[in-house]
């Protein structure tokens, strides 16, 4: 059994543990052995706890089951928390040398919930410094390599989480998403990632809980069932997050059939009629995924965004600077901060200083107007579809793509523009594997954007897609050695 433990998905593993078919000690041993072999190659997990400590916790989980006590579906299952979040006993570095020794005083709300469901936190997953940019590298831990090709980027900012799941170093993982940080790495590593509805998974506790809502935490998994189960664990109201969604998410009834695709109206946004610079082949693999859904009964229609895309990009820049700038400002008094922080973080801070309240209020009004436009689109569409990224995974040594074709990228995140629409509208978005590069082993994903608080509907669509591409989805990256 030990040889195949890491091949089980999280729900299967939970069933085996609770049926006493495999012990928590055996599970921990299997995962630690795989991490020891693969993590030096991929660099997905950082600040890992000592093995003897983790084995002791696994034995305690076995003893609890002997007494008939289970903490939940994650009982005894190894987890690593994304390094932008807090977990007691592990530094919250956010991928920065400035915060290398920053020990949290409490768990994040999401870590609390995952622990309450029984998981054993073994470490953190790597992320770009301060979570900025969709390429997981930093000067504290180094870069995380793509699960399918160690010469290219894993994406980000949840790159460590996506690679750990794809390479079976974790059964499932948490992540967070501001500008595609769950969707892009999931797409680039052939796994599922979901940005939940704004407020579905409460962030924090944070120093600001009213305006700073663009980032949300969420799940990454190899199967839709695991994705749904972890999202249900992460979700729910918390009084420390006053805008969190109160209703619970019941994922027990998600069918594993094609039914959800029959008659489903999919609005294909593509590259927004040429606005989004996109590398060759990306739209092709996404359209192939759409044809699979069409064959199962979905109706796919090319759809226009119906909103001036350049104006929306300017709105995005204001919001991002307004939210990122104060977080960088809080770090600047720390020793060596001005010297060590990545240039992109300082650029966000410098630009935030130029904003007036009028700038922010006007951007907020534009965002509201865009949300109303999205509601109009959903009068004729059930979901909207876009690629999860505008480029294929790029060389690990590059900071970010400077050009797409003959179009220069004017910011470090312009090549991720396709992710801003779900974020600005506060809508759920789910990344599904779509296809591979025609000449390289590089995955690409397609993101489906759902209606307001339509998380469960999106999961049902993804489950239907999974049911008809199951064998293809089970492809897995090679392992070194």
Secondary structure, DSSP 8 states (H G I E B T S, - for coil): -GGGGGGS-HHHHHHHHHTTSS-HHHHHHHHHHHHHHHHHHH--EES---HHHHHHHHHHHHHHHHTT----TTTT-EEEEETTS--TTSB--TT-GGGTT-B-SS--HHHHHHHHTT-EEEEEE---GGG-SSS---TTT---B-SS-TTBB--SSSHHHHHHHHTTSSSEEEEEESSSTTHHHHHHTTSEEEE--TTTB---S-S--SS--S-EEEEEESSHHHHHHHHHHH-B-BTTBTTS--S----TT--SSSGGGTT-EEEE-TTTTTTS---TTHHHHHHHHHHHHHHTT-EEEE----S-HHHHHHHHHHHHHHHHHHHHHHHHTSTTHHHHS-HHHHHHHHHHTT--HHHHHHHHHHHHHHHHHHHHHTTT-SEEEEES-SS---BTT-SS-SEETTEE-SSTTGGGGGGHHHHHHT--EEEEEEEE-SSSS-EEEEEEE-STT-HHHHHHHHHHHHHHSHHHHT-------
